[in-house]
C-alpha cells in the first residue's frame, strides 16, 4: 500500500511538472539516420547503445537545456568528437544507426545524411584576426563545403556542409569560431 501511495505521489508530481511552461526547445543535432523529432523522442528508449558504439564519443546525452522531452536522448557534440559517418571509422557502416534497437536511428545511405550545418563566426576566427590558420579547410571531408579566399580566409557553404563537425572539433580558436546547428538536417521518415 505504501508503494502504491508513493507511485501515485510521483505521478502527481510529474503531472504538475508537465503543466509548468518549459522554455522553447532547442534544435538538437541528432546522430545520422535519426527519424523526425516527434517520433524520435517516442522511439528512443535512452539505452545508450549509440553512445557505446560511437568511436569518437561525438554522441552525448541531451540535458534539460535541450528540453525535458529530450533528456537523456543522444545528440552530436562535435567539441567532444566529430561524427565520422562521411569520412572515418563509420563511413562503411554508421555504427549508431546499425546498433539502435528501436529504429530511432535508421540505416540510411551515407549520401542521404545531413545532420546539420556549421555556423561560422568570423569575429572568433584566427584567420580573420590576422593569424595563419586554415585548419577547417584542411580537415573538411566534403569537397566545396569550405573554401579559402586568396587572402587565406575560410568561407563556408552551408548547402554543401553535411554537419559532421570535423571542422568544429579541429578549430583551434577559443571560443570556437564554428558551431554545429541542426539547420538543414535531413531526418529519416518513420514508417507509421
Secondary structure, 3 states (H helix, E strand, C coil): CHHHHHHHHHHHHHHHHHHCCCCCCCCCCCCCCEECHHHHHHHCCCCCHHHHHCCCCCEEECCHHHCHHHCCCEEECCCCCCCCCCCCCCCCCCHHHHHCCCCCECCCCHHHCCCCEEEECHHHCCHHHCCCCCHHHHHCCCCCCEEECCCCCEEECCCCCCCCCHHHHHCCCCCCCEEEECCCCCCECCCC
